[in-house]
Amino acid sequence: MNMQISLAPIIALLAGILILVQPRLLNYIVAIYLIVIGLLGLFGAGGMRLT
Protein backbone atom coordinates (compact mmCIF):
# COMPACT_ATOMS: atom_id res chain seq x y z
CA MET A 1 0.00 0.00 0.00
CA ASN A 2 1.43 3.37 -1.08
CA MET A 3 0.47 6.32 1.12
CA GLN A 4 1.35 9.92 0.31
CA ILE A 5 1.26 12.56 3.04
CA SER A 6 1.01 16.25 2.18
CA LEU A 7 2.98 18.78 4.15
CA ALA A 8 0.34 21.55 4.34
CA PRO A 9 -2.23 19.63 6.46
CA ILE A 10 0.45 18.57 8.93
CA ILE A 11 1.67 22.16 9.32
CA ALA A 12 -1.92 23.40 9.72
CA LEU A 13 -2.60 20.78 12.39
CA LEU A 14 0.53 21.66 14.35
CA ALA A 15 -0.24 25.38 14.09
CA GLY A 16 -3.78 24.80 15.33
CA ILE A 17 -2.57 22.81 18.33
CA LEU A 18 0.02 25.46 19.19
CA ILE A 19 -2.62 28.21 18.98
CA LEU A 20 -4.90 26.24 21.32
CA VAL A 21 -2.08 25.70 23.81
CA GLN A 22 -0.74 29.24 23.68
CA PRO A 23 -3.03 31.77 21.93
CA ARG A 24 -0.31 34.47 21.86
CA LEU A 25 1.47 32.40 19.20
CA LEU A 26 -1.30 33.26 16.73
CA ASN A 27 0.37 36.55 15.78
CA TYR A 28 3.70 34.88 15.07
CA ILE A 29 2.21 31.94 13.17
CA VAL A 30 0.14 34.22 10.93
CA ALA A 31 3.10 36.56 10.35
CA ILE A 32 5.44 33.70 9.40
CA TYR A 33 2.80 32.22 7.10
CA LEU A 34 2.26 35.53 5.31
CA ILE A 35 6.00 36.12 4.92
CA VAL A 36 6.56 32.64 3.47
CA ILE A 37 3.63 32.95 1.06
CA GLY A 38 4.81 36.41 0.01
CA LEU A 39 8.37 35.22 -0.64
CA LEU A 40 7.12 32.25 -2.63
CA GLY A 41 4.94 34.58 -4.65
CA LEU A 42 7.79 37.00 -5.35
CA PHE A 43 10.50 34.50 -6.16
CA GLY A 44 8.24 31.78 -7.53
CA ALA A 45 7.91 28.21 -6.45
CA GLY A 46 7.52 26.66 -9.89
CA GLY A 47 10.17 24.01 -9.36
CA MET A 48 9.35 23.37 -5.71
CA ARG A 49 6.77 20.79 -4.65
CA LEU A 50 5.87 20.60 -0.97
CA THR A 51 4.16 17.23 -0.90
CHARMM-style PDB file with segment names, atoms N, HN, CA, C and O in Angstrom:
ATOM      1  N   MET     1       0.845  -1.167   0.000  1.00  0.00      PROA
ATOM      2  CA  MET     1       0.000   0.000   0.000  1.00  0.00      PROA
ATOM      3  C   MET     1       0.901   1.244   0.000  1.00  0.00      PROA
ATOM      4  O   MET     1       1.800   1.375   0.831  1.00  0.00      PROA
ATOM      5  N   ASN     2       0.640   2.148  -0.946  1.00  0.00      PROA
ATOM      6  HN  ASN     2      -0.090   2.041  -1.621  1.00  0.00      PROA
ATOM      7  CA  ASN     2       1.425   3.366  -1.076  1.00  0.00      PROA
ATOM      8  C   ASN     2       0.621   4.532  -0.525  1.00  0.00      PROA
ATOM      9  O   ASN     2      -0.474   4.824  -1.005  1.00  0.00      PROA
ATOM     10  N   MET     3       1.180   5.207   0.502  1.00  0.00      PROA
ATOM     11  HN  MET     3       2.070   4.970   0.892  1.00  0.00      PROA
ATOM     12  CA  MET     3       0.467   6.315   1.122  1.00  0.00      PROA
ATOM     13  C   MET     3       1.289   7.587   0.991  1.00  0.00      PROA
ATOM     14  O   MET     3       2.472   7.606   1.333  1.00  0.00      PROA
ATOM     15  N   GLN     4       0.660   8.656   0.492  1.00  0.00      PROA
ATOM     16  HN  GLN     4      -0.301   8.640   0.214  1.00  0.00      PROA
ATOM     17  CA  GLN     4       1.351   9.915   0.310  1.00  0.00      PROA
ATOM     18  C   GLN     4       0.793  10.929   1.308  1.00  0.00      PROA
ATOM     19  O   GLN     4      -0.422  11.100   1.412  1.00  0.00      PROA
ATOM     20  N   ILE     5       1.680  11.598   2.037  1.00  0.00      PROA
ATOM     21  HN  ILE     5       2.667  11.459   1.952  1.00  0.00      PROA
ATOM     22  CA  ILE     5       1.262  12.561   3.040  1.00  0.00      PROA
ATOM     23  C   ILE     5       1.677  13.953   2.575  1.00  0.00      PROA
ATOM     24  O   ILE     5       2.838  14.185   2.240  1.00  0.00      PROA
ATOM     25  N   SER     6       0.716  14.878   2.559  1.00  0.00      PROA
ATOM     26  HN  SER     6      -0.227  14.689   2.832  1.00  0.00      PROA
ATOM     27  CA  SER     6       1.010  16.251   2.178  1.00  0.00      PROA
ATOM     28  C   SER     6       1.549  17.015   3.381  1.00  0.00      PROA
ATOM     29  O   SER     6       1.233  16.706   4.530  1.00  0.00      PROA
ATOM     30  N   LEU     7       2.352  17.998   3.096  1.00  0.00      PROA
ATOM     31  HN  LEU     7       2.609  18.249   2.163  1.00  0.00      PROA
ATOM     32  CA  LEU     7       2.977  18.781   4.154  1.00  0.00      PROA
ATOM     33  C   LEU     7       2.031  19.838   4.720  1.00  0.00      PROA
ATOM     34  O   LEU     7       2.059  20.095   5.924  1.00  0.00      PROA
ATOM     35  N   ALA     8       1.207  20.450   3.898  1.00  0.00      PROA
ATOM     36  HN  ALA     8       1.184  20.242   2.920  1.00  0.00      PROA
ATOM     37  CA  ALA     8       0.337  21.547   4.342  1.00  0.00      PROA
ATOM     38  C   ALA     8      -0.634  21.144   5.462  1.00  0.00      PROA
ATOM     39  O   ALA     8      -0.760  21.885   6.437  1.00  0.00      PROA
ATOM     40  N   PRO     9      -1.327  19.994   5.358  1.00  0.00      PROA
ATOM     41  CA  PRO     9      -2.230  19.634   6.458  1.00  0.00      PROA
ATOM     42  C   PRO     9      -1.510  19.370   7.778  1.00  0.00      PROA
ATOM     43  O   PRO     9      -2.048  19.653   8.848  1.00  0.00      PROA
ATOM     44  N   ILE    10      -0.316  18.838   7.705  1.00  0.00      PROA
ATOM     45  HN  ILE    10       0.121  18.608   6.836  1.00  0.00      PROA
ATOM     46  CA  ILE    10       0.447  18.573   8.929  1.00  0.00      PROA
ATOM     47  C   ILE    10       0.843  19.891   9.588  1.00  0.00      PROA
ATOM     48  O   ILE    10       0.739  20.036  10.806  1.00  0.00      PROA
ATOM     49  N   ILE    11       1.300  20.855   8.779  1.00  0.00      PROA
ATOM     50  HN  ILE    11       1.385  20.737   7.789  1.00  0.00      PROA
ATOM     51  CA  ILE    11       1.668  22.162   9.315  1.00  0.00      PROA
ATOM     52  C   ILE    11       0.450  22.857   9.901  1.00  0.00      PROA
ATOM     53  O   ILE    11       0.540  23.470  10.964  1.00  0.00      PROA
ATOM     54  N   ALA    12      -0.693  22.769   9.218  1.00  0.00      PROA
ATOM     55  HN  ALA    12      -0.767  22.270   8.355  1.00  0.00      PROA
ATOM     56  CA  ALA    12      -1.919  23.396   9.721  1.00  0.00      PROA
ATOM     57  C   ALA    12      -2.352  22.771  11.044  1.00  0.00      PROA
ATOM     58  O   ALA    12      -2.789  23.478  11.952  1.00  0.00      PROA
ATOM     59  N   LEU    13      -2.232  21.464  11.152  1.00  0.00      PROA
ATOM     60  HN  LEU    13      -1.876  20.891  10.414  1.00  0.00      PROA
ATOM     61  CA  LEU    13      -2.601  20.778  12.387  1.00  0.00      PROA
ATOM     62  C   LEU    13      -1.701  21.196  13.542  1.00  0.00      PROA
ATOM     63  O   LEU    13      -2.185  21.483  14.636  1.00  0.00      PROA
ATOM     64  N   LEU    14      -0.407  21.231  13.304  1.00  0.00      PROA
ATOM     65  HN  LEU    14      -0.013  20.998  12.414  1.00  0.00      PROA
ATOM     66  CA  LEU    14       0.530  21.657  14.347  1.00  0.00      PROA
ATOM     67  C   LEU    14       0.287  23.109  14.756  1.00  0.00      PROA
ATOM     68  O   LEU    14       0.328  23.436  15.942  1.00  0.00      PROA
ATOM     69  N   ALA    15       0.036  23.972  13.784  1.00  0.00      PROA
ATOM     70  HN  ALA    15       0.003  23.706  12.820  1.00  0.00      PROA
ATOM     71  CA  ALA    15      -0.237  25.380  14.093  1.00  0.00      PROA
ATOM     72  C   ALA    15      -1.508  25.506  14.925  1.00  0.00      PROA
ATOM     73  O   ALA    15      -1.549  26.282  15.880  1.00  0.00      PROA
ATOM     74  N   GLY    16      -2.537  24.757  14.576  1.00  0.00      PROA
ATOM     75  HN  GLY    16      -2.505  24.126  13.800  1.00  0.00      PROA
ATOM     76  CA  GLY    16      -3.782  24.801  15.335  1.00  0.00      PROA
ATOM     77  C   GLY    16      -3.600  24.346  16.769  1.00  0.00      PROA
ATOM     78  O   GLY    16      -4.156  24.946  17.689  1.00  0.00      PROA
ATOM     79  N   ILE    17      -2.830  23.297  16.966  1.00  0.00      PROA
ATOM     80  HN  ILE    17      -2.378  22.809  16.218  1.00  0.00      PROA
ATOM     81  CA  ILE    17      -2.574  22.807  18.326  1.00  0.00      PROA
ATOM     82  C   ILE    17      -1.791  23.838  19.124  1.00  0.00      PROA
ATOM     83  O   ILE    17      -2.096  24.089  20.289  1.00  0.00      PROA
ATOM     84  N   LEU    18      -0.774  24.439  18.494  1.00  0.00      PROA
ATOM     85  HN  LEU    18      -0.526  24.234  17.547  1.00  0.00      PROA
ATOM     86  CA  LEU    18       0.018  25.460  19.187  1.00  0.00      PROA
ATOM     87  C   LEU    18      -0.829  26.673  19.562  1.00  0.00      PROA
ATOM     88  O   LEU    18      -0.648  27.248  20.635  1.00  0.00      PROA
ATOM     89  N   ILE    19      -1.753  27.062  18.684  1.00  0.00      PROA
ATOM     90  HN  ILE    19      -1.900  26.594  17.813  1.00  0.00      PROA
ATOM     91  CA  ILE    19      -2.617  28.206  18.983  1.00  0.00      PROA
ATOM     92  C   ILE    19      -3.556  27.873  20.136  1.00  0.00      PROA
ATOM     93  O   ILE    19      -3.842  28.736  20.966  1.00  0.00      PROA
ATOM     94  N   LEU    20      -4.041  26.630  20.199  1.00  0.00      PROA
ATOM     95  HN  LEU    20      -3.809  25.929  19.525  1.00  0.00      PROA
ATOM     96  CA  LEU    20      -4.896  26.236  21.317  1.00  0.00      PROA
ATOM     97  C   LEU    20      -4.128  26.241  22.628  1.00  0.00      PROA
ATOM     98  O   LEU    20      -4.654  26.657  23.660  1.00  0.00      PROA
ATOM     99  N   VAL    21      -2.883  25.777  22.589  1.00  0.00      PROA
ATOM    100  HN  VAL    21      -2.456  25.439  21.751  1.00  0.00      PROA
ATOM    101  CA  VAL    21      -2.078  25.696  23.806  1.00  0.00      PROA
ATOM    102  C   VAL    21      -1.651  27.086  24.259  1.00  0.00      PROA
ATOM    103  O   VAL    21      -1.720  27.402  25.447  1.00  0.00      PROA
ATOM    104  N   GLN    22      -1.216  27.906  23.329  1.00  0.00      PROA
ATOM    105  HN  GLN    22      -1.160  27.648  22.364  1.00  0.00      PROA
ATOM    106  CA  GLN    22      -0.736  29.241  23.675  1.00  0.00      PROA
ATOM    107  C   GLN    22      -1.257  30.242  22.633  1.00  0.00      PROA
ATOM    108  O   GLN    22      -0.633  30.423  21.587  1.00  0.00      PROA
ATOM    109  N   PRO    23      -2.390  30.888  22.911  1.00  0.00      PROA
ATOM    110  CA  PRO    23      -3.032  31.771  21.932  1.00  0.00      PROA
ATOM    111  C   PRO    23      -2.160  32.949  21.478  1.00  0.00      PROA
ATOM    112  O   PRO    23      -2.386  33.486  20.394  1.00  0.00      PROA
ATOM    113  N   ARG    24      -1.177  33.359  22.274  1.00  0.00      PROA
ATOM    114  HN  ARG    24      -0.994  32.922  23.155  1.00  0.00      PROA
ATOM    115  CA  ARG    24      -0.312  34.473  21.862  1.00  0.00      PROA
ATOM    116  C   ARG    24       0.536  34.110  20.649  1.00  0.00      PROA
ATOM    117  O   ARG    24       1.053  34.997  19.971  1.00  0.00      PROA
ATOM    118  N   LEU    25       0.684  32.821  20.367  1.00  0.00      PROA
ATOM    119  HN  LEU    25       0.263  32.100  20.918  1.00  0.00      PROA
ATOM    120  CA  LEU    25       1.468  32.400  19.202  1.00  0.00      PROA
ATOM    121  C   LEU    25       0.759  32.695  17.888  1.00  0.00      PROA
ATOM    122  O   LEU    25       1.378  32.635  16.825  1.00  0.00      PROA
ATOM    123  N   LEU    26      -0.532  33.014  17.947  1.00  0.00      PROA
ATOM    124  HN  LEU    26      -1.035  33.063  18.810  1.00  0.00      PROA
ATOM    125  CA  LEU    26      -1.299  33.257  16.730  1.00  0.00      PROA
ATOM    126  C   LEU    26      -0.670  34.361  15.885  1.00  0.00      PROA
ATOM    127  O   LEU    26      -0.570  34.227  14.666  1.00  0.00      PROA
ATOM    128  N   ASN    27      -0.248  35.446  16.523  1.00  0.00      PROA
ATOM    129  HN  ASN    27      -0.330  35.555  17.514  1.00  0.00      PROA
ATOM    130  CA  ASN    27       0.368  36.547  15.779  1.00  0.00      PROA
ATOM    131  C   ASN    27       1.608  36.082  15.030  1.00  0.00      PROA
ATOM    132  O   ASN    27       1.784  36.413  13.857  1.00  0.00      PROA
ATOM    133  N   TYR    28       2.457  35.327  15.686  1.00  0.00      PROA
ATOM    134  HN  TYR    28       2.314  35.058  16.639  1.00  0.00      PROA
ATOM    135  CA  TYR    28       3.699  34.876  15.066  1.00  0.00      PROA
ATOM    136  C   TYR    28       3.441  33.870  13.950  1.00  0.00      PROA
ATOM    137  O   TYR    28       4.078  33.925  12.898  1.00  0.00      PROA
ATOM    138  N   ILE    29       2.511  32.958  14.181  1.00  0.00      PROA
ATOM    139  HN  ILE    29       1.993  32.913  15.036  1.00  0.00      PROA
ATOM    140  CA  ILE    29       2.213  31.941  13.173  1.00  0.00      PROA
ATOM    141  C   ILE    29       1.642  32.591  11.910  1.00  0.00      PROA
ATOM    142  O   ILE    29       2.028  32.235  10.796  1.00  0.00      PROA
ATOM    143  N   VAL    30       0.727  33.538  12.087  1.00  0.00      PROA
ATOM    144  HN  VAL    30       0.413  33.827  12.991  1.00  0.00      PROA
ATOM    145  CA  VAL    30       0.140  34.221  10.928  1.00  0.00      PROA
ATOM    146  C   VAL    30       1.207  35.047  10.211  1.00  0.00      PROA
ATOM    147  O   VAL    30       1.261  35.055   8.981  1.00  0.00      PROA
ATOM    148  N   ALA    31       2.052  35.739  10.968  1.00  0.00      PROA
ATOM    149  HN  ALA    31       2.009  35.732  11.967  1.00  0.00      PROA
ATOM    150  CA  ALA    31       3.099  36.558  10.354  1.00  0.00      PROA
ATOM    151  C   ALA    31       4.071  35.701   9.552  1.00  0.00      PROA
ATOM    152  O   ALA    31       4.420  36.058   8.426  1.00  0.00      PROA
ATOM    153  N   ILE    32       4.510  34.588  10.104  1.00  0.00      PROA
ATOM    154  HN  ILE    32       4.226  34.297  11.018  1.00  0.00      PROA
ATOM    155  CA  ILE    32       5.444  33.704   9.400  1.00  0.00      PROA
ATOM    156  C   ILE    32       4.788  33.142   8.143  1.00  0.00      PROA
ATOM    157  O   ILE    32       5.419  33.068   7.088  1.00  0.00      PROA
ATOM    158  N   TYR    33       3.522  32.747   8.257  1.00  0.00      PROA
ATOM    159  HN  TYR    33       3.009  32.807   9.114  1.00  0.00      PROA
ATOM    160  CA  TYR    33       2.800  32.224   7.095  1.00  0.00      PROA
ATOM    161  C   TYR    33       2.733  33.262   5.970  1.00  0.00      PROA
ATOM    162  O   TYR    33       3.000  32.949   4.809  1.00  0.00      PROA
ATOM    163  N   LEU    34       2.378  34.489   6.324  1.00  0.00      PROA
ATOM    164  HN  LEU    34       2.162  34.743   7.267  1.00  0.00      PROA
ATOM    165  CA  LEU    34       2.263  35.535   5.313  1.00  0.00      PROA
ATOM    166  C   LEU    34       3.608  35.856   4.673  1.00  0.00      PROA
ATOM    167  O   LEU    34       3.676  36.105   3.470  1.00  0.00      PROA
ATOM    168  N   ILE    35       4.671  35.853   5.462  1.00  0.00      PROA
ATOM    169  HN  ILE    35       4.615  35.651   6.440  1.00  0.00      PROA
ATOM    170  CA  ILE    35       6.004  36.119   4.920  1.00  0.00      PROA
ATOM    171  C   ILE    35       6.417  35.014   3.952  1.00  0.00      PROA
ATOM    172  O   ILE    35       6.934  35.295   2.871  1.00  0.00      PROA
ATOM    173  N   VAL    36       6.192  33.767   4.334  1.00  0.00      PROA
ATOM    174  HN  VAL    36       5.772  33.539   5.212  1.00  0.00      PROA
ATOM    175  CA  VAL    36       6.565  32.640   3.471  1.00  0.00      PROA
ATOM    176  C   VAL    36       5.769  32.666   2.169  1.00  0.00      PROA
ATOM    177  O   VAL    36       6.335  32.479   1.092  1.00  0.00      PROA
ATOM    178  N   ILE    37       4.462  32.895   2.264  1.00  0.00      PROA
ATOM    179  HN  ILE    37       4.002  33.047   3.139  1.00  0.00      PROA
ATOM    180  CA  ILE    37       3.630  32.947   1.061  1.00  0.00      PROA
ATOM    181  C   ILE    37       4.052  34.118   0.177  1.00  0.00      PROA
ATOM    182  O   ILE    37       4.102  33.985  -1.046  1.00  0.00      PROA
ATOM    183  N   GLY    38       4.355  35.256   0.784  1.00  0.00      PROA
ATOM    184  HN  GLY    38       4.315  35.364   1.778  1.00  0.00      PROA
ATOM    185  CA  GLY    38       4.810  36.409   0.014  1.00  0.00      PROA
ATOM    186  C   GLY    38       6.122  36.151  -0.701  1.00  0.00      PROA
ATOM    187  O   GLY    38       6.275  36.515  -1.867  1.00  0.00      PROA
ATOM    188  N   LEU    39       7.075  35.524  -0.014  1.00  0.00      PROA
ATOM    189  HN  LEU    39       6.951  35.229   0.933  1.00  0.00      PROA
ATOM    190  CA  LEU    39       8.367  35.218  -0.639  1.00  0.00      PROA
ATOM    191  C   LEU    39       8.205  34.208  -1.766  1.00  0.00      PROA
ATOM    192  O   LEU    39       8.841  34.336  -2.812  1.00  0.00      PROA
ATOM    193  N   LEU    40       7.363  33.212  -1.560  1.00  0.00      PROA
ATOM    194  HN  LEU    40       6.846  33.108  -0.710  1.00  0.00      PROA
ATOM    195  CA  LEU    40       7.124  32.245  -2.626  1.00  0.00      PROA
ATOM    196  C   LEU    40       6.457  32.908  -3.825  1.00  0.00      PROA
ATOM    197  O   LEU    40       6.730  32.549  -4.970  1.00  0.00      PROA
ATOM    198  N   GLY    41       5.586  33.871  -3.562  1.00  0.00      PROA
ATOM    199  HN  GLY    41       5.364  34.163  -2.631  1.00  0.00      PROA
ATOM    200  CA  GLY    41       4.936  34.581  -4.649  1.00  0.00      PROA
ATOM    201  C   GLY    41       5.902  35.467  -5.419  1.00  0.00      PROA
ATOM    202  O   GLY    41       5.821  35.568  -6.643  1.00  0.00      PROA
ATOM    203  N   LEU    42       6.822  36.114  -4.697  1.00  0.00      PROA
ATOM    204  HN  LEU    42       6.888  36.033  -3.702  1.00  0.00      PROA
ATOM    205  CA  LEU    42       7.786  36.999  -5.347  1.00  0.00      PROA
ATOM    206  C   LEU    42       8.832  36.234  -6.149  1.00  0.00      PROA
ATOM    207  O   LEU    42       9.111  36.565  -7.301  1.00  0.00      PROA
ATOM    208  N   PHE    43       9.397  35.223  -5.537  1.00  0.00      PROA
ATOM    209  HN  PHE    43       9.170  34.953  -4.601  1.00  0.00      PROA
ATOM    210  CA  PHE    43      10.504  34.500  -6.163  1.00  0.00      PROA
ATOM    211  C   PHE    43      10.048  33.267  -6.932  1.00  0.00      PROA
ATOM    212  O   PHE    43      10.838  32.652  -7.647  1.00  0.00      PROA
ATOM    213  N   GLY    44       8.795  32.911  -6.789  1.00  0.00      PROA
ATOM    214  HN  GLY    44       8.153  33.411  -6.208  1.00  0.00      PROA
ATOM    215  CA  GLY    44       8.244  31.780  -7.531  1.00  0.00      PROA
ATOM    216  C   GLY    44       8.609  30.452  -6.893  1.00  0.00      PROA
ATOM    217  O   GLY    44       9.702  30.275  -6.354  1.00  0.00      PROA
ATOM    218  N   ALA    45       7.689  29.546  -6.966  1.00  0.00      PROA
ATOM    219  HN  ALA    45       6.801  29.689  -7.404  1.00  0.00      PROA
ATOM    220  CA  ALA    45       7.905  28.209  -6.452  1.00  0.00      PROA
ATOM    221  C   ALA    45       7.563  27.186  -7.528  1.00  0.00      PROA
ATOM    222  O   ALA    45       7.040  26.111  -7.236  1.00  0.00      PROA
ATOM    223  N   GLY    46       7.869  27.539  -8.785  1.00  0.00      PROA
ATOM    224  HN  GLY    46       8.294  28.413  -9.022  1.00  0.00      PROA
ATOM    225  CA  GLY    46       7.523  26.661  -9.889  1.00  0.00      PROA
ATOM    226  C   GLY    46       8.187  25.300  -9.818  1.00  0.00      PROA
ATOM    227  O   GLY    46       7.566  24.285 -10.130  1.00  0.00      PROA
ATOM    228  N   GLY    47       9.449  25.275  -9.407  1.00  0.00      PROA
ATOM    229  HN  GLY    47       9.954  26.101  -9.153  1.00  0.00      PROA
ATOM    230  CA  GLY    47      10.173  24.012  -9.359  1.00  0.00      PROA
ATOM    231  C   GLY    47      10.085  23.311  -8.026  1.00  0.00      PROA
ATOM    232  O   GLY    47      10.626  22.218  -7.865  1.00  0.00      PROA
ATOM    233  N   MET    48       9.397  23.934  -7.045  1.00  0.00      PROA
ATOM    234  HN  MET    48       8.957  24.822  -7.176  1.00  0.00      PROA
ATOM    235  CA  MET    48       9.355  23.370  -5.710  1.00  0.00      PROA
ATOM    236  C   MET    48       8.001  22.735  -5.456  1.00  0.00      PROA
ATOM    237  O   MET    48       6.965  23.372  -5.649  1.00  0.00      PROA
ATOM    238  N   ARG    49       8.006  21.467  -5.020  1.00  0.00      PROA
ATOM    239  HN  ARG    49       8.848  20.950  -4.864  1.00  0.00      PROA
ATOM    240  CA  ARG    49       6.770  20.789  -4.649  1.00  0.00      PROA
ATOM    241  C   ARG    49       6.848  20.403  -3.198  1.00  0.00      PROA
ATOM    242  O   ARG    49       7.753  19.673  -2.792  1.00  0.00      PROA
ATOM    243  N   LEU    50       5.898  20.890  -2.399  1.00  0.00      PROA
ATOM    244  HN  LEU    50       5.163  21.483  -2.728  1.00  0.00      PROA
ATOM    245  CA  LEU    50       5.870  20.596  -0.970  1.00  0.00      PROA
ATOM    246  C   LEU    50       4.841  19.537  -0.667  1.00  0.00      PROA
ATOM    247  O   LEU    50       3.844  19.794   0.007  1.00  0.00      PROA
ATOM    248  N   THR    51       5.092  18.328  -1.176  1.00  0.00      PROA
ATOM    249  HN  THR    51       5.902  18.119  -1.723  1.00  0.00      PROA
ATOM    250  CA  THR    51       4.160  17.226  -0.899  1.00  0.00      PROA
ATOM    251  C   THR    51       4.922  16.042  -0.384  1.00  0.00      PROA
ATOM    252  OT1 THR    51       4.327  15.005  -0.089  1.00  0.00      PROA
TER     253      THR     51
END
